[in-house]
């Protein structure tokens, strides 16, 4: 069974991340959804949008990815997940999301671990050669 993935983030980040994923995995259009929380949205507004997206996922289990701990999208996501059939991971980045989509057919616990590893492995300082420009 495929786990659903719901991205809840500040507008337009959630939709932008989803579009990046669909560029690589176009077949995931119905299993990866996004909720962009606008600056004027209340917690209740965001939660209503997120619940609608959950129903559209149609998955028994799903992973929710959000951007910043403590912000409105995170609060929406926190109120949405139950910890058993849905799990929440904060600090979403494209590496994390691509890893989660790649392993969406694994158990929800495994999917959470894969997402966390993907997110952490995707953040590194890259050493470059220091080249001087010739004039």
C-alpha positions in Angstrom: 0.0 0.0 0.0 1.2 3.5 -0.8 1.4 6.0 1.9 0.1 9.5 1.2 2.4 12.5 1.7 1.0 15.9 2.6 3.2 19.0 2.6 1.9 21.8 4.8 4.0 25.0 4.6 4.1 28.7 4.2 2.8 29.8 0.8 4.1 29.1 -1.8 6.6 26.6 -0.5 4.3 23.6 -0.2 3.1 23.8 -3.8 6.6 24.6 -5.1 8.0 21.5 -3.4 5.1 19.4 -4.8 5.8 20.6 -8.3 9.5 19.7 -8.0 8.5 16.2 -6.9 6.0 15.8 -9.8 8.8 16.7 -12.2 10.6 13.6 -11.1 7.6 11.4 -10.1 4.7 12.5 -12.3 2.7 9.4 -11.3 2.5 10.7 -7.7 0.0 13.5 -8.4 -2.7 11.9 -6.3 -0.5 10.7 -3.5 1.5 13.8 -2.8 -0.6 16.9 -2.0 0.3 20.4 -0.8 -1.4 22.9 1.5 -0.1 26.4 1.2 -0.8 28.3 4.4 -1.3 32.0 3.5 -0.3 34.8 5.8 -3.9 35.7 6.4 -5.0 32.1 7.3 -6.0 31.4 10.8 -5.2 28.0 12.4 -8.8 27.0 11.7 -8.6 28.0 8.0 -5.4 26.0 7.6 -6.8 23.0 9.4 -9.9 23.0 7.2 -7.7 23.0 4.1 -5.5 20.2 5.5 -8.5 18.0 6.3 -9.8 18.4 2.8 -6.4 17.4 1.4 -6.3 14.4 3.7 -9.6 13.2 2.3 -8.3 13.7 -1.2 -5.3 11.5 -0.4 -7.5 8.6 0.4 -4.6 6.9 2.1 -5.1 4.9 5.3 -1.7 6.2 6.5 0.1 9.3 5.5 3.2 11.4 6.3 2.9 15.1 6.9 5.9 17.3 6.2 6.0 20.9 7.3 8.5 23.7 7.3 9.2 25.5 10.6 8.4 24.2 14.1 6.1 26.6 16.0 4.7 28.4 12.9 1.1 28.3 11.8 1.7 25.5 9.2 3.3 23.4 11.9 0.5 24.0 14.3 -2.0 23.0 11.6 0.0 19.8 10.9 0.3 19.0 14.6 -3.4 19.3 15.1 -4.0 17.0 12.0 -1.7 14.0 12.8 -2.6 11.3 15.2 0.8 9.7 15.7 -0.5 6.2 14.6 -2.0 6.5 11.1 -0.2 9.7 10.4 3.2 11.2 11.4 4.7 14.6 11.3 8.2 15.7 10.3 9.3 19.3 10.4 12.1 21.0 8.5 11.0 19.8 5.1 13.4 20.2 2.2 13.5 18.8 -1.3 15.9 16.1 -0.5 13.7 14.9 2.4 10.6 15.0 0.2 12.2 13.1 -2.7 13.4 10.4 -0.3 10.0 10.1 1.2 8.3 9.7 -2.3 10.9 7.2 -3.3 10.1 5.0 -0.3 6.3 5.7 -0.1 5.5 2.0 -0.3 7.3 1.1 2.9 5.7 1.1 6.3 4.9 4.5 7.8 7.6 4.1 10.5 10.2 3.3 7.8 9.0 6.2 5.7 9.5 8.6 8.6 13.1 7.3 9.1 13.8 7.5 5.3 12.5 11.1 5.2 14.6 12.1 8.2 17.8 10.6 6.7 17.1 12.1 3.3 16.7 15.6 4.9 19.8 15.4 6.9 22.0 13.9 4.1 20.8 16.6 1.8 22.3 19.4 3.9 26.0 19.6 3.6 28.7 22.2 3.1 30.2 21.8 -0.3 33.9 22.5 -0.7 34.8 24.2 -3.9 38.0 25.3 -5.5 38.8 28.9 -4.9 39.6 30.2 -8.4 40.5 33.8 -9.1 38.9 35.4 -12.0 41.3 36.5 -14.7 40.8 40.0 -16.0 
